[in-house]
Amino acid sequence: MPVTHVHDDLEHLAASARTGSRTALEDLVRRTRPDVARYIARRVPQDRVEELTQETYLRVLGGLRRYSGRAPVRAWLLAIARNTVVDRYRSDAARPDCVGGTDWELVPASPERFDEYLALRGLLDALSPERRQAFVLTQVEGCTYEETARLVGAPVGTIRSRVARARSDLLSFLAPSQARPRIRGAE
């Protein structure tokens, strides 16, 4: 099955890179870099994408020996990219540059929006890893169920189920004592 092959191939590259194979590391970066750069490009101004992509892969190099394979390689890389972007926003907000006007583009427009982001992160962190991954890829990143199934190496029906259950979990976190309204498409 091709889905398993792609998933297993990246896992194999990560395992080989972890043991010191420079060729495997270069191939892993070459094959995953477009996904990481696209993920970052949705979150920062275009002139910061390359810098944060490089920073993400520097972190990958530092953390590769600790990668245990519990999550798919792409999900692991996107989590590192997300943390890189969030850390940059926090750093820029804590130490704004009074000279360079372009750096202000990275500071959230209002503190409330950043607080909303942190609240959303807390809700998403409360989901099981499988549900969170399926929900974020389909509902936040805009991947189709089929694309998500290929990325994580699971059947489309499983992805649909995980997303529906994640929606239900999120609603129960927000209003635990109230009856949950039905969400269209969550069946």
C-alpha positions in Angstrom: 0.0 0.0 0.0 1.6 3.4 -1.0 0.5 5.3 2.2 2.4 2.9 4.4 5.4 3.0 2.0 5.7 6.8 2.2 5.2 6.8 5.9 7.7 3.9 6.5 10.2 5.6 4.1 10.3 8.8 6.2 10.5 6.8 9.4 13.4 4.8 7.9 15.2 8.1 6.8 14.7 9.5 10.3 16.1 6.4 11.9 19.1 6.4 9.6 19.7 10.1 10.2 19.5 9.6 13.9 22.3 7.1 13.7 24.5 9.6 11.8 23.7 9.0 8.1 24.3 12.4 6.4 22.7 11.1 3.2 19.5 10.1 5.1 19.4 13.5 6.8 19.8 15.4 3.6 17.0 13.3 1.9 14.7 13.7 5.0 15.2 17.5 4.8 14.7 17.6 1.0 11.5 15.6 1.2 9.9 17.3 4.2 11.1 20.9 3.7 8.2 22.0 1.5 5.6 20.9 4.1 7.5 22.7 6.9 8.0 25.9 4.9 4.3 25.9 3.8 3.2 25.4 7.5 5.4 28.3 8.6 4.3 30.5 5.7 0.7 30.4 6.9 1.8 31.9 10.3 4.4 34.5 9.6 5.2 37.3 7.1 6.8 35.9 3.9 10.1 37.5 4.6 10.5 35.4 7.8 9.6 32.0 6.3 13.1 31.0 5.2 14.7 32.1 8.5 12.2 30.2 10.6 12.4 27.1 8.3 16.1 27.0 8.8 15.7 27.5 12.6 13.2 24.6 12.6 15.7 22.3 11.0 18.4 23.4 13.4 16.1 22.3 16.2 15.4 19.0 14.3 19.2 18.4 14.2 19.4 19.0 17.9 16.4 16.8 18.7 16.9 14.0 16.2 18.6 11.7 18.6 15.6 12.0 21.0 13.0 11.3 18.3 11.5 8.0 19.3 9.1 7.4 16.4 5.9 7.6 18.5 4.5 10.1 16.1 4.8 10.2 12.3 7.9 12.1 11.2 5.9 14.9 9.4 3.8 15.5 12.5 7.0 15.6 14.6 8.5 18.1 12.2 5.4 20.3 12.1 5.3 20.3 15.9 8.9 21.6 16.0 7.9 24.2 13.3 4.9 25.3 15.4 7.1 25.7 18.5 9.7 27.6 16.5 7.1 30.1 15.3 5.5 30.5 18.8 8.9 31.0 20.4 9.7 33.7 17.8 6.4 35.5 18.5 7.0 35.3 22.3 10.6 36.5 21.9 9.6 39.4 19.6 6.8 40.4 22.0 9.1 40.3 25.0 11.9 42.3 23.3 10.4 44.5 20.6 12.9 46.2 18.3 12.3 49.9 18.5 14.5 50.5 15.4 13.3 48.0 12.8 9.7 48.5 11.7 9.3 45.2 10.0 9.9 43.3 13.2 6.6 44.7 14.6 4.8 42.6 12.0 5.6 39.6 14.1 4.0 41.0 17.3 0.3 39.9 17.6 -2.1 42.7 16.7 -3.5 42.7 20.2 -2.6 40.8 23.4 -6.2 39.3 23.4 -5.5 37.5 20.2 -2.4 35.9 21.6 -4.3 35.0 24.7 -6.9 33.3 22.5 -4.2 31.4 20.8 -2.8 30.2 24.1 -6.3 29.2 25.2 -6.8 27.3 21.9 -3.5 25.6 22.4 -4.5 24.5 25.8 -7.8 23.0 24.4 -5.9 21.2 21.6 -3.3 19.9 24.0 -6.1 18.2 26.0 -7.0 16.1 23.0 -5.4 12.7 22.5 -2.4 12.9 20.1 -4.2 11.1 17.3 -7.4 13.2 17.5 -5.4 16.4 17.8 -3.3 15.5 14.8 -6.3 14.7 12.6 -8.2 17.8 13.8 -5.3 20.2 13.2 -4.4 18.9 9.8 -8.0 18.9 8.5 -9.6 21.8 10.4 -6.6 24.2 10.9 -4.2 23.4 8.1 -6.9 22.8 5.5 -5.7 19.3 4.4 -8.4 17.0 3.0 -9.3 13.9 4.8 -7.5 11.9 2.1 -4.3 14.0 2.4 -4.4 13.6 6.2 -4.8 9.9 5.8 -1.7 9.7 3.6 0.3 11.9 5.9 -0.4 9.9 9.0 -0.7 6.5 7.4 -4.3 5.8 8.5 -7.5 5.0 6.7 -9.7 7.9 5.7 -12.6 6.6 7.8 -10.3 6.6 10.8 -9.4 10.2 10.2 -13.0 11.2 9.9 -13.8 9.5 13.1 -10.9 11.1 14.9 -11.9 14.6 13.7 -15.5 14.0 14.8 -14.4 12.8 18.2 -12.0 15.7 18.6 -14.9 18.1 17.8 -17.0 16.4 20.4 -14.2 16.5 23.0 -13.6 20.2 22.3 -17.3 21.0 22.8 -17.3 19.1 26.1 -14.2 21.0 27.3 -15.9 24.3 26.5 -19.3 23.4 28.0 -19.0 20.3 30.2 -22.3 20.7 32.0 -24.4 21.6 29.0 -25.8 19.4 26.2 -23.6 19.5 23.2 -25.1 20.9 20.0 -24.6 18.8 16.8 -22.1 20.1 14.4 -22.7 19.6 10.7 -20.3 17.1 9.3 -19.3 15.7 12.7 -21.4 12.6 12.3 
